[in-house]
Structures are given as structure tokens and as C-alpha cells.
Amino acid sequence: MSLLLGWHGTVVQSGSMEPHISAGDVVLAAAFGPDQKVPVGGVVEFTSSAEAEPSGVETTRLHRIVAESPDGTFVTAGDANAQADSTPLARGQITGQARLLVPSIGLPGLWLGLGNLPALALWSVLTLLAVVAALFGARPAEQAEQTDDGGTPPPAHRTESPGTKSQQAKANRNTSLRLRTGSALGVVAALAALVLAGAAVFSSAAFTASTANATNSFGAAADWNPPTVSLASPGATVKGTAALTADAADAESGLRSVTIEYQRAGASTWTVLCTPAAQPYTCSWNTTSVTDGSYSLRAVATDNAGLTATSALVETSVTNTFAVALADPGDILRGTVSLSTSLFNPPGPMSAVRVEYSVAGANKWNTLCVDLVAPYSCSWATGFFANGEYDLRAVAVSGVSSTYSETVTDVLVDNAAPTASMVDPGTPLSGTRTFAATASDAHSGIAQVQIQYARTGTSTWLPLCSADVDPYSCRFDTSALTSATASYSFRAVATDAAGNSTVSAAVTRTVDNTVSSVSVDDPGAYLTGAVSLNAAANSTAGVGSVRIQTAPAGTTTWTTRCTRAAAPFSCAWNTSTVPNGLYDFRAILTDGAGKETISGAVTGRRVDNTPPARNGRPGGQRFGRRREAGRRGHPELHLQPAGQPGNGHSGLGRRPAPGDGAAARRQRARPWPGQQR
């Protein structure tokens, strides 16, 4: 079932969520999607980093999310733990949400993983005995053969001897034994595989709500969602009796209880103030029973399924006696800051009210503001102080008695700007590129680095991307800037946690997303005389010109044969002006922005302008051939090269034959077939 639902299981190693679950139980968790809401109050599976573990090893944990922090992280805790986990949980660490609990099934794997061999051996022996007893302990009696008295007699045509029946029964028993033995071995192998699988997947945490029964079957709980709860603020200060009101609800199993608790600032334990029984969940807090000072308040709701939820903390101060309070100006300050002091239950007019400061931890106090009158506020020009941490307090003087406020500690003053520089992204820029910057701050730290761009010649800077963790980089599609070619400037703006910012020097680079293509046509394998050279070209920036070039094959000595500014990109080339041989061809496109694109080369085309041969031989020579005597009445003739001495005929000669007379001379004078006299 878990595979069909896409769930995965882990064996729990510890009891940090007891009494709901014990070590050795198996928790099935569903995968946690990126768009899934984080279940505050629910149980999740997450990866605890090595830095957060005492062992220094990354661990899988199952704990409940009890609260969400303002910075987007979450607070986790085990139900059996008195305190919450010390390391906040980031959303990216969550790997699953607990859905189902199978009790005790992972104990053998846990024993094997922890090296508890005695317990594992005892379990193995008991399991093996149970398997053997189940498969071999009860053997059915052999069925007696029916006779004429009580059953159907055997067929008349079939007779079996006693020896044959005994052999058949023995064969049946052997077959049954083999089947039982195979089943036993299969069960043992399956159990061993289960133990090994359980030993490999552990989580060092626990679960919350369990479902189990004595017959080893299990089902999903009716309520997997915790209740909702919130606590109204009684005010920044309280005295006497203060009314505290909580709001809680659970739409599934209903609410079991709601408690309201308080904790003194700096303390580690919570004290239950009241447990209202029904709506409205309100109780009265007698603040005179506690000492004056700062307190945190919260409400905790538990539903009938055992799931709990905790409200966000509410801060207040108890001021039943004369008290002085200095408002917290913030953790990090820059520039001029307002400091506000409040007096509670003053015994009479104050002779002086002032604000003092000290270097953090030094306890050497100096006056910051003096002679304050209601509303007892002043401005602190932090720019005149060295960057660093300070402690602040307010003092009210009545006669010879001075009353001090609680100290606001470790207030960081940071008026120094961070440093930033732009990393050269390269040139030209096209497609999706990485833009990066470096930044540092010695005091409050870098809060964000934003990379900006502006088209050259303009003063309007626009955000390209931003990053708040190092490395300060991002990927950006430059085609969003321009589809052609243009010059842009890029810079980085770094801001620290105090709000100080600095702008890096700009880096100007060419952005070129022009798409151009050019090709040259194959003029043919053998070229002679005048041939046509043709090219094709196009560009998103427009075609400025196309040059068609040739070079002796294998060289880089390119010669432009023609240049065309518009289609058709073609021209005639007189090959007789170059030596015979092999040549390569290419075309070069210059687009509207002046960028050149070179085509692929057509290589190894032969130019041959050698004069044609006569009778198949160069130079026009004629070589004689013998003809049989008497063919068409001609005597045997020999042809000699033109111009060589013969018989006075231009190139025509014969060998004298005996008896050569007038008839032979007349025969020589006759023309060849088709030849005119």
C-alpha cells in the first residue's frame, strides 16, 4: 500500500516522542512537495545537517514543528523533550510528512543496526521455532481408502497392489515435505530481508499519533492535523490583574484542552497560568504574584487525537512598582535613531531622566541623552560613534534614588558601506549567461546584492537579478535585452543588514543575439572557363554584404572573387586566370551591425584549363596506323607525324611497294571517304 501511495518508511531509533511511540517502530512518510504548506504542529521527516548534530554526522530526524519563526525558518521539538531543538529548520530540509505508524516491526533491524545481538538472536530463535511449528507441527492423517461399506469402490478397470499404494503414499509424503521445507526457507529468507532492510533505514527521532492493534493490522488515523491556536496581546505593559484570552479550534477530533503559560525573560521553563475549560478560553493573571520585568506568553492547544499546537509568543512587561523601560531600538542601527524611555508608576516628579551607553560587555556607562522630559525621547546620532556593539539603558532619578531600566544589550552600530565589484561576464554576450558580483561587509554582513543593467548612453538602471547569499550570481537570458546587437553596462549594488549600500564600477559589454547564416554553393567537381559562384545569406540584423572567396586547396590564402550587397549573391569567375589545380571556396556575410559570419568551406574542386587533345594525344600529333593491304583497294599505308619528310604530301606517306606504277599513284590521289579534293 505504501508503494502505491508513494510513501517511504524509516525505523525510529530513539524515544524522543514517547509515550506515543517507542524505538523500533516504523513510520511511513509521504514525500513533501515544493508547493506544499509546511504543517505547523505536524510531524515531519527532515535532514539534520552535520553541523547541528553532536556526532558531526548528517542524520534523518522525525520531530514535530511547533512554531514558525519570522525569518521563515521553523522550530521543531520532540514531544518527550523539555526544550525545543536548538537548530532552526529550513523548508528545504523537509523530506516528508508523517502519515502512518507501524509499531515494533522494525525492532529486529534496530537491534542489528545497534549491535544488540542477544536480543536479535532470541528473536531469531523464537521466530524460527514458530515457523517450524506452523509448517511441520500439524500433519494430517493419511486418508483411509474407502470400501464397499462406506464409500465408493475403486473403478473396476483399475487394480492396485499393496506395494503400489505404499509407493504412492511415500511419494506424496516426500512431495509434501519438500513443499513445507521450501515454504519455511522462504519465510526465513523474507524475515532476514526485512531485518536487513530495517537496519539500513533509521531516523533518530519519533512520531506522534500511532495506530495499532493486537492482531497486527493497522490503519490511518482519523486526525492527522493539529488544532489552531492564538493568544491575544494584553498590552505592552500590564499590572495588577490582566485578562488573557486565547482562541483555539480543531475541526476533526475536537479540542481536549487549552492552556495559557508564561515565562520570565531569560528563563528556560514555562509555567502554566490557567487551563480554561471552554470557549472563550480566558483567564485572569494576577501580575502582583510575579516580579516586575519582561515576560513571554503563549497558548497550547491539544486535540482528542493527541496532537498539539503552540501559539506565537506574545511579549509584555509587568510593572506593578515604579519601573523604567527603554524601548529596544533594534539589533542593527545606522544614522540617527530615536530612543524612547517610559516611566511606570512614578512616585512623583523626576529630577532627571537620561539614557546611557557602554561598549558591549564593558559596563562602563556614559551619558547619551540627558535632561529628558515627557515623552522622554531623544535622538542618537550613531554616525559619531565607532562601528561596533553597544549596551543601552535608561535612568530615572528621584531625589537621591536612581532607578535603572533593563539593559538593551548588543546593539550593533554599522555606518560603513560594504564593498562590491562586478565580475566581467565576457564579451560579446549572447543567449543565457552567468552574471556575478563579489561583495563583503565587515560589520552587519551583506543582506542583498542586486545586479543592474543600463543601455549605453542612458542613465536608467534596471534590475537584472538579485541574490542574498554568496555566491552572488544568477543566470539571465540576454535576448530579453535585445534581439540584435547593442552595448550595455552592468553593475552591482550591495546592501548590508544595516541598510548601507554601495555601487560597483560599471562593466560595459556588447550584447549580440544576432542570428546569421551564410553558405556557398558547390560549383562542381571539375571547373573550366567561366563558372558561376553562388552563395545564400540572411541575418536578423540585415545583410550588409556577402563576399565569395577562393583559395588553393588546404591553404589560408583567400582571394575575394566578388562582393554583393543584395541577393542574388552570385558572380562569374574566369578560371583561366588561375593555375590549374585544386581550390577551396567559402562565403563571408557581414551583417547590418558589422559582424562577420563565415560559411563552411567547399573543398577540393579541380580547375583544369588544359587545351583539348587531337586523336586522343596532346599537341595535335598524328601517329600512323597500318591498314591491311587490299582493304577497300588501298595498299598498306603508314602515317607519319605532320611536317616530317615523306612523299611530299603533308604528313601522308607510304612505303614503296614492288610494281608501284601509275595505278598506284592514281590510288594515292583519290580522297578518303568524305574528304573533298
C-alpha positions in Angstrom: 0.0 0.0 0.0 2.8 2.4 0.9 4.4 1.9 -2.6 1.1 2.7 -4.3 0.8 5.9 -2.2 4.4 6.9 -2.9 5.3 6.7 0.9 8.7 5.6 2.3 9.4 4.2 5.7 12.1 4.6 8.4 12.9 2.8 11.6 12.8 5.1 14.7 15.9 4.8 16.9 15.1 7.0 19.9 12.2 7.7 22.1 12.1 11.5 21.9 8.4 11.4 21.1 7.3 8.9 23.7 4.9 7.8 25.1 3.3 7.9 21.7 6.0 5.8 20.0 8.9 3.7 21.0 12.2 2.8 19.4 11.8 0.2 16.7 8.5 1.5 15.3 8.3 2.1 11.6 7.0 5.5 10.3 5.7 5.8 6.8 6.1 9.3 5.4 4.7 11.0 2.2 7.1 13.0 0.0 7.0 16.7 0.8 6.3 18.8 -2.4 7.8 22.2 -3.1 4.4 23.8 -3.1 3.1 22.0 -0.1 2.3 24.1 3.0 4.6 23.4 6.0 2.4 21.7 8.6 3.0 23.8 11.8 2.0 21.4 14.6 2.5 18.3 12.4 5.3 15.7 12.4 7.8 15.9 9.5 10.8 13.9 8.4 13.8 16.2 7.8 17.6 16.1 7.3 19.6 17.4 10.2 22.9 18.8 9.0 26.2 17.5 10.3 26.9 20.9 11.9 23.7 20.6 14.0 24.5 17.0 15.2 26.7 16.3 18.2 28.2 13.4 16.4 29.1 15.6 13.4 27.2 13.2 11.0 24.2 14.2 8.9 21.1 12.4 10.3 17.4 11.9 9.4 15.0 13.0 12.1 11.3 12.9 12.8 10.1 15.7 15.0 7.1 18.0 15.4 7.1 21.6 14.0 5.9 23.7 16.9 6.3 27.2 15.6 7.3 29.3 12.6 10.0 32.0 13.0 9.8 35.5 11.5 12.7 34.7 9.2 10.9 31.9 7.5 12.5 29.0 9.4 10.7 26.6 11.8 11.1 25.4 15.4 11.0 21.7 16.0 10.8 19.6 19.1 10.2 16.1 20.4 7.1 15.5 22.4 9.2 13.9 25.2 11.7 16.7 25.2 11.5 19.6 27.7 13.0 22.1 25.2 12.7 22.7 21.5 15.5 21.7 19.1 18.3 24.3 19.2 18.8 24.5 15.4 16.1 26.1 13.3 14.6 24.1 10.4 14.6 25.4 6.8 11.9 24.4 4.5 14.4 22.8 2.1 15.5 20.3 4.8 12.0 18.7 5.0 11.9 15.4 3.1 8.5 14.0 4.1 5.4 14.4 6.3 4.5 11.5 8.6 1.4 9.6 7.6 1.3 6.1 9.2 2.9 4.3 12.1 3.6 0.5 12.2 4.6 -0.4 15.8 7.5 -2.6 16.7 8.1 -4.1 13.3 11.5 -2.5 13.0 12.9 -3.8 16.2 15.0 -6.7 14.7 16.6 -4.2 12.2 17.2 -1.8 15.1 18.9 -4.5 17.1 21.1 -5.4 14.2 22.0 -1.8 13.5 22.8 -1.1 17.2 24.7 -4.4 17.6 22.2 -5.8 20.2 23.0 -9.4 19.2 21.4 -11.2 22.2 18.0 -9.7 21.6 18.3 -10.4 17.9 19.4 -14.0 18.5 16.4 -14.6 20.9 14.0 -13.2 18.4 15.5 -15.2 15.6 15.2 -18.5 17.6 11.6 -17.8 18.6 10.7 -16.8 15.1 12.3 -19.9 13.6 10.5 -22.2 16.1 7.2 -20.6 15.3 7.8 -21.1 11.6 8.7 -24.7 12.0 5.8 -25.4 14.3 3.4 -23.8 11.9 4.6 -25.8 8.9 5.6 -29.1 10.4 3.8 -29.4 13.7 0.4 -30.5 12.4 0.4 -33.3 9.8 -3.0 -34.5 8.5 -3.6 -38.2 8.9 -3.5 -40.2 5.7 -6.9 -40.7 4.2 -8.1 -44.3 4.5 -9.2 -45.9 1.4 -12.9 -46.2 1.0 -14.5 -49.7 0.9 -17.8 -51.0 -0.2 -19.3 -50.5 3.3 -18.9 -46.8 3.4 -17.6 -45.3 0.2 -17.2 -45.5 -3.4 -15.3 -48.6 -4.6 -12.3 -48.1 -6.9 -13.1 -48.3 -10.7 -13.5 -51.9 -11.9 -10.9 -51.5 -14.7 -8.1 -50.3 -12.3 -6.5 -52.5 -9.7 -3.5 -51.6 -7.5 -1.4 -53.9 -5.5 -0.4 -53.1 -1.9 3.1 -52.3 -2.9 1.9 -49.8 -5.5 -0.3 -48.0 -2.9 2.7 -47.8 -0.4 5.0 -46.3 -3.0 2.3 -43.7 -4.0 1.8 -42.7 -0.3 5.6 -42.4 0.2 5.9 -40.2 -2.9 3.1 -37.9 -1.6 4.8 -37.6 1.7 8.1 -36.6 0.1 6.4 -34.0 -2.1 4.6 -32.5 1.0 7.9 -32.4 2.9 9.6 -30.6 0.0 6.8 -28.0 -0.2 6.9 -27.4 3.6 10.7 -27.1 3.6 10.6 -24.7 0.7 7.9 -22.6 2.4 9.9 -22.5 5.7 13.1 -21.4 3.9 11.1 -18.7 2.0 9.6 -17.3 5.2 13.0 -17.3 6.9 14.5 -15.5 3.9 11.8 -12.9 3.8 12.2 -12.2 7.5 16.0 -11.9 7.1 15.5 -9.4 4.2 13.1 -7.4 6.4 15.6 -7.3 9.2 18.4 -6.1 6.9 16.2 -3.5 5.2 15.2 -2.2 8.6 18.8 -2.0 9.7 19.6 0.2 6.7 17.0 3.0 7.2 16.9 4.8 10.6 15.7 8.0 11.9 16.9 9.5 15.2 13.5 10.9 16.2 10.0 9.9 16.9 6.4 10.3 15.8 3.2 11.5 17.5 0.0 9.7 16.9 0.1 5.9 16.4 -2.4 3.3 15.1 -2.0 -0.3 16.2 -3.9 -3.3 17.5 -3.1 -6.7 18.9 -3.9 -8.6 15.6 -1.0 -6.9 13.7 -3.3 -4.9 11.4 -3.1 -1.1 11.1 -5.0 1.8 9.5 -4.6 5.5 9.1 -5.7 7.8 12.0 -8.8 9.9 11.6 -7.0 13.1 12.6 -3.6 14.0 11.3 -3.9 17.8 11.5 -3.1 19.6 14.8 -5.5 22.3 16.1 -5.2 26.0 15.6 -4.5 28.4 18.5 -3.6 32.0 19.0 -3.2 34.3 22.1 -4.3 38.0 22.2 -1.8 40.5 23.5 -2.7 42.1 26.8 -0.6 45.1 26.0 3.0 46.2 26.1 2.8 46.6 29.9 0.5 45.0 32.4 0.0 45.5 36.2 -2.5 44.2 38.8 -4.8 41.7 37.2 -4.6 41.2 33.4 -7.1 39.3 31.3 -5.5 36.8 28.9 -7.6 35.4 26.0 -6.8 32.5 23.7 -8.6 31.3 20.6 -8.4 27.7 19.5 -10.3 25.2 17.3 -10.0 21.7 15.8 -12.4 20.7 13.0 -11.7 16.9 13.1 -11.4 15.3 16.5 -12.2 18.3 18.7 -10.2 20.0 21.5 -9.2 18.2 24.6 -7.5 21.1 26.4 -6.2 24.7 26.1 -3.5 26.0 28.5 -2.1 29.5 28.9 1.5 29.8 30.1 4.1 32.4 30.9 7.9 32.6 31.0 10.2 35.2 32.6 12.7 36.7 30.2 15.9 34.7 30.3 14.2 31.7 31.9 14.1 28.2 30.2 10.9 26.8 31.7 7.2 27.7 31.2 4.7 28.0 34.0 1.0 27.1 33.4 -1.1 30.0 34.3 -4.6 28.5 33.7 -6.4 25.8 31.7 -9.8 27.2 30.6 -12.4 24.5 30.1 -14.4 26.0 27.2 -14.8 29.0 24.9 -13.9 31.7 25.5 -10.5 30.5 26.7 -9.9 33.3 29.1 -8.2 33.6 32.5 -7.0 36.3 34.8 -3.3 36.8 35.5 -2.5 38.3 39.0 0.7 40.0 38.0 1.5 41.0 41.6 2.4 37.4 42.2 5.5 37.7 39.9 8.3 40.2 39.9 8.3 43.1 37.6 10.1 42.6 34.3 9.6 41.3 30.8 7.6 38.1 30.1 6.6 35.9 27.2 3.1 34.4 27.0 1.8 31.6 24.9 -1.2 29.2 24.5 -1.0 25.5 23.9 -4.0 23.5 22.4 -4.3 19.7 22.4 -7.0 17.8 20.4 -8.6 14.5 21.2 -6.1 12.7 18.8 -3.2 13.9 21.0 -1.9 16.4 18.5 -0.8 19.8 20.0 -0.2 23.3 18.7 1.5 26.3 20.2 0.6 29.9 19.5 3.1 32.6 18.6 4.8 34.2 21.5 3.3 37.4 23.0 5.7 39.8 24.8 4.7 42.1 27.7 6.2 43.7 30.8 4.9 43.6 34.3 5.1 47.0 36.0 3.4 46.9 39.4 6.0 49.1 41.1 7.9 52.1 39.8 9.8 51.0 36.7 11.8 52.5 33.9 11.8 50.9 30.4 13.9 51.7 27.4 12.3 50.7 24.1 14.5 48.4 22.1 15.7 50.4 19.1 16.6 47.3 17.1 19.5 44.9 16.7 21.4 46.9 14.0 21.4 50.7 13.8 22.7 53.3 11.4 22.4 57.1 11.0 20.2 58.9 13.6 18.0 56.7 15.7 15.2 57.6 18.1 15.4 56.3 21.7 12.2 56.2 23.8 12.0 55.9 27.6 8.9 55.1 29.6 8.2 55.5 33.3 5.6 53.3 35.1 4.0 54.2 38.4 6.4 57.1 39.1 6.3 58.1 42.8 6.4 61.7 41.9 8.2 64.2 39.7 11.5 63.0 38.4 14.6 65.2 38.9 16.3 63.7 35.9 15.8 61.1 33.1 18.7 60.2 30.9 19.9 57.4 28.5 23.3 55.9 28.9 25.5 53.7 26.7 28.5 51.4 27.1 30.7 49.4 24.8 29.0 45.9 24.8 30.0 44.0 27.9 32.3 46.6 29.3 29.8 48.0 31.9 31.4 51.5 31.6 28.5 53.8 31.2 28.4 57.2 29.6 25.6 59.7 29.2 24.0 59.6 25.7 20.9 61.8 26.4 20.2 64.0 29.5 17.6 66.2 31.0 14.7 64.4 29.2 11.2 65.5 29.7 8.0 63.6 28.8 7.7 61.8 26.5 11.3 61.1 27.4 12.7 60.5 23.9 16.0 61.6 22.2 17.9 61.1 19.0 21.1 59.1 18.8 23.5 60.2 16.0 25.3 56.9 15.6 27.5 58.3 12.8 29.6 59.9 15.5 30.3 56.6 17.2 32.7 53.8 16.1 31.1 50.9 14.4 30.6 48.1 16.8 28.2 46.7 19.5 26.8 48.8 22.4 24.7 48.3 25.5 21.9 50.9 26.3 19.9 51.7 29.4 17.6 54.4 30.8 18.0 56.0 34.2 15.3 57.9 36.2 16.4 59.9 39.2 14.0 60.9 42.0 15.9 62.8 44.7 18.9 60.7 45.6 17.3 57.5 44.3 18.1 56.2 40.8 16.1 53.5 39.0 17.5 51.7 36.0 15.8 50.1 33.1 16.7 46.6 31.9 19.7 46.8 29.7 19.3 46.6 25.9 22.4 44.6 25.0 24.5 44.1 21.9 23.0 46.8 19.7 25.2 46.9 16.6 26.1 50.3 15.1 27.1 50.0 11.4 27.5 53.1 9.3 30.2 51.6 7.0 29.2 50.8 3.4 30.0 47.3 2.1 32.4 46.7 -0.8 31.2 45.4 -4.2 32.6 44.7 -7.6 31.2 43.3 -10.8 32.7 40.1 -12.3 33.4 40.5 -16.0 30.7 38.5 -17.8 32.8 38.3 -21.1 32.1 39.8 -24.5 30.2 39.6 -26.7 27.2 38.3 -24.6 24.6 36.1 -26.2 21.9 33.7 -25.1 21.8 32.8 -21.4 24.8 33.9 -19.4 26.0 34.0 -15.8 26.2 37.4 -14.2 28.1 37.5 -10.9 29.4 40.0 -8.3 31.6 39.9 -5.2 30.6 41.8 -2.0 31.7 41.9 1.6 30.8 43.8 4.8 32.9 43.8 8.0 30.1 44.5 10.4 26.4 43.7 9.9 27.0 41.5 6.8 25.7 41.5 3.3 21.9 41.4 3.1 21.5 41.5 -0.7 23.4 42.1 -3.9 21.5 43.3 -6.9 22.9 43.3 -10.4 21.6 46.1 -12.7 22.0 47.0 -16.3 21.6 50.1 -18.5 21.9 50.6 -22.2 25.0 52.5 -23.1 24.2 56.2 -23.5 21.3 56.1 -21.0 21.2 56.7 -17.2 18.3 54.4 -16.4 19.5 51.4 -14.4 17.1 48.4 -14.2 17.4 45.3 -12.0 18.8 42.2 -13.8 18.6 39.9 -10.8 19.4 39.8 -7.1 21.0 37.3 -4.6 21.2 37.3 -0.8 23.7 34.5 -0.3 27.2 34.1 -1.6 27.9 33.4 -4.5 26.0 36.5 -5.7 25.3 35.3 -9.2 22.4 34.4 -11.5 21.7 33.2 -14.9 20.0 35.6 -17.3 18.7 35.3 -20.9 20.3 38.3 -22.7 17.8 38.0 -25.6 15.4 39.8 -23.2 17.7 42.8 -23.5 17.9 42.9 -27.3 17.4 40.5 -30.3 20.2 42.2 -32.3 23.4 43.9 -31.2 23.8 46.7 -28.6 26.1 47.9 -25.9 25.1 47.6 -22.3 26.7 48.4 -18.9 26.4 46.2 -15.9 27.0 47.0 -12.2 26.4 45.5 -8.7 24.6 47.2 -5.8 25.4 45.7 -2.4 23.3 46.4 0.7 24.3 45.3 4.2 21.9 44.4 7.1 22.1 47.9 8.5 20.9 49.4 5.2 24.2 50.8 3.9 24.7 50.3 0.2 27.5 50.7 -2.3 27.6 50.7 -6.1 30.3 48.9 -8.0 32.1 50.2 -11.1 30.2 49.5 -14.3 31.4 47.0 -16.8 30.4 47.8 -20.4 30.0 44.9 -22.8 28.4 44.2 -26.2 25.2 42.1 -26.2 24.9 40.3 -29.5 22.0 38.0 -30.1 22.1 38.3 -33.9 21.2 35.1 -35.8 23.1 35.0 -39.1 23.7 32.2 -41.6 25.7 32.0 -44.8 26.6 29.2 -47.2 28.3 28.8 -50.6 27.0 26.6 -53.3 29.2 23.7 -54.7 30.4 25.0 -58.1 31.1 21.4 -59.3 33.9 18.9 -59.1 35.7 20.0 -62.3 35.9 23.6 -63.4 37.0 25.2 -66.7 36.5 28.5 -68.3 33.9 30.8 -66.7 31.9 29.3 -63.9 29.1 30.7 -61.7 29.8 31.2 -58.0 26.7 31.4 -55.8 26.0 32.0 -52.0 23.0 32.2 -49.7 22.8 34.5 -46.7 20.4 36.0 -44.1 20.6 37.8 -40.8 18.3 39.2 -38.2 20.5 42.4 -38.2 20.2 42.6 -42.0 22.7 41.7 -44.7 25.4 44.3 -45.3 27.4 42.3 -47.9 28.4 38.9 -49.0 31.9 38.1 -50.3 32.7 34.9 -52.2 36.3 33.8 -51.9 38.7 31.1 -53.2 42.0 29.7 -52.0 44.4 27.0 -53.2 43.2 23.8 -51.5 44.4 23.4 -47.9 45.8 27.0 -47.6 44.5 30.1 -45.9 45.3 32.4 -48.8 41.8 33.6 -49.6 41.1 35.8 -52.6 37.8 37.6 -52.9 36.2 36.9 -56.3 33.2 39.2 -55.9 31.2 41.2 -53.3 27.5 41.6 -53.4 25.3 43.8 -51.3 22.0 42.3 -52.2 20.6 39.0 -53.4 21.3 37.2 -55.6 24.7 36.7 -54.1 26.5 35.4 -57.3 29.1 36.2 -59.8 31.1 34.7 -62.8 34.6 33.6 -62.2 37.1 33.1 -65.1 39.1 30.1 -64.0 41.6 30.6 -66.8 43.1 33.4 -64.8 44.4 31.0 -62.1 46.7 28.0 -62.4 45.2 24.6 -62.8 44.8 22.7 -59.6 42.5 22.1 -56.5 40.7 25.0 -54.9 38.5 25.7 -51.8 35.5 28.0 -51.8 33.8 30.0 -49.0 31.4 33.0 -48.4 31.6 35.7 -45.7 28.5 37.5 -44.5 28.8 41.0 -43.0 25.5 41.8 -41.2 24.0 45.2 -40.6 25.9 45.6 -37.3 29.3 44.9 -39.0 29.6 41.4 -37.6 31.1 38.8 -39.9 29.9 35.2 -40.3 32.0 32.7 -42.4 30.4 29.8 -44.1 31.6 26.3 -44.2 34.2 25.7 -47.0 33.6 23.6 -50.1 36.9 22.0 -50.6 39.0 20.2 -53.3 37.4 21.4 -56.5 39.6 21.0 -59.6 40.3 23.8 -62.1 41.6 22.5 -65.4 42.0 24.7 -68.5 44.4 22.4 -70.5 43.8 22.6 -74.3 41.9 19.6 -75.7 43.9 16.7 -77.4 43.8 15.6 -81.1 43.2 11.9 -81.8 43.5 11.4 -78.1 47.1 12.8 -77.8 48.1 16.3 -76.7 49.9 18.6 -79.1 47.9 17.6 -82.2 50.4 14.8 -83.3 49.1 12.1 -85.6 50.6 8.7 -85.5 50.4 6.2 -88.4 48.5 3.0 -88.2 48.7 0.1 -90.5 45.8 -0.9 -92.7 45.5 -4.3 -94.2 46.5 -4.5 -97.9 43.7 -4.8 -100.2 41.1 -3.2 -97.8 38.9 -1.1 -100.0 41.6 -1.4 -102.7 44.1 0.6 -100.7 47.7 -0.6 -100.4 49.3 -0.8 -97.0 49.9 2.8 -95.7 51.9 4.4 -92.9 51.0 7.7 -91.4 53.9 9.9 -90.2 53.8 12.9 -88.0 52.9 16.1 -89.8 55.9 18.0 -91.2 58.3 15.1 -91.3 59.9 14.1 -94.6 57.8 11.7 -96.6 56.4 11.6 -100.0 55.7 15.3 -100.4 52.2 15.0 -99.0 51.6 16.9 -95.8 52.2 14.1 -93.3 50.9 11.4 -95.7 53.5 8.8 -96.7 53.6 5.2 -97.8 56.1 2.5 -98.0 57.1 1.9 -101.8 55.9 -1.5 -103.0 57.2 -3.5 -105.8 55.5 -2.8 -109.1 54.2 0.5 -107.9 53.1 2.3 -111.1 50.5 4.7 -112.4 47.6 2.8 -110.9 49.1 3.1 -107.5 49.7 6.8 -108.0 46.1 7.3 -109.1 45.0 5.4 -106.0 47.0 7.7 -103.7 45.5 10.7 -105.4 41.9 9.5 -104.5 40.4 11.3 -101.5 39.5 9.5 -98.2 35.8 8.8 -97.8 34.1 12.2 -97.1 37.2 14.2 -98.0 37.0 16.8 -100.7 39.6 17.3 -103.3 
